[in-house]
Amino acid sequence: MVDDRLDDSTARREAGKRKFRFGLALFAVYVVGYALFTLAGTFFRGTLTLRLGGLNLGIVSGMLIIISAIVIAVLYNWFAGKMEEP
């Protein structure tokens, strides 16, 4: 009985570590994307004024940043849920 609790505790700890690493990787992807968007807006302002489907590239890429944050949150929630399943 004590061994079962230790195994469960170890498994939970390992699952927590995996979720943290996965979340950190997703966060790093988002930070890189946001940094590129910010740098483009700062140093390549003319590029973001290009028209793309009736909208300028700045609006399109800004919306993609927002959508990517939602996708990352859903992906992490799915992954964390899978880690919690027995």
N, C-alpha and C positions, 0 to 999 in steps of 0.2 A: 504494500500500500504506500509506504513512504517512497519506494523506488518509482512508483507510478507518478507521484506528485513531482519528484525530481525530474523525471523524464518530461512531464508536461511543462514544468517551469523552464527547463532547458529548451524545449521546442518553442515555447512562447518567446523566450529571449532571442533565439535564433530568428524566428519570424519577425520580431521587432527590428532586429538588425537588418534583415533583408528589405523590409519595408522602408527603413530609413535610407539605406543605400539607393534604392530605387527612386524614392522621393527626391533625394539629393541629385541624382542623375537627371531627373526630369526638371528640377529647378535650374540646374546648370544649363540645360538646353534652352530653357525659357530666358535665362539671363543673357546668354549669347545672342539669341534672337532679338531681344529688346535692346541690347547694346548696339547691335548692328543697325537697328532701326534708328536709334538715337544718334549714332555717328553719321548715318546717312542724312538725317535731318540737319545735323550741324555742319558737316563738311561738303555734302553733295546735295545741297538744297535744290539745285536745278534738276537733278535726277528725279526727285520726288514730285516735281511739277508735271512730269510727263503724263499724258492722258492715256488711260487704260479703260476701255469700255465706258466712256463717258465720265469717268471719275479720274482724279489725279492719282498717281502712284502712292503718294503719301497717305491718302484716305484708305486706299485698298490695303496697303501694308499695315496701317494702323488697325484696321478691322481684322486682318489676319493675326496680328499679335493678340488681340482680345479673344478671338476664336480659339487660338492655340492655347491660351490659358484655360479656357473651358474644357478643351479636349484633354489637356494634361490633367486637370482635376478629375475628370471622369475616368481616365486611364488609371490614375493612382487609386481611385476609389475601387475600381474593378480589381486591381492587383491586390490591394489590402484586403478586400473581401475574400479573394481566393486564398490568401494566407491564413485567414481566420477559420476556414472550413476544416473540419476534422479529417 
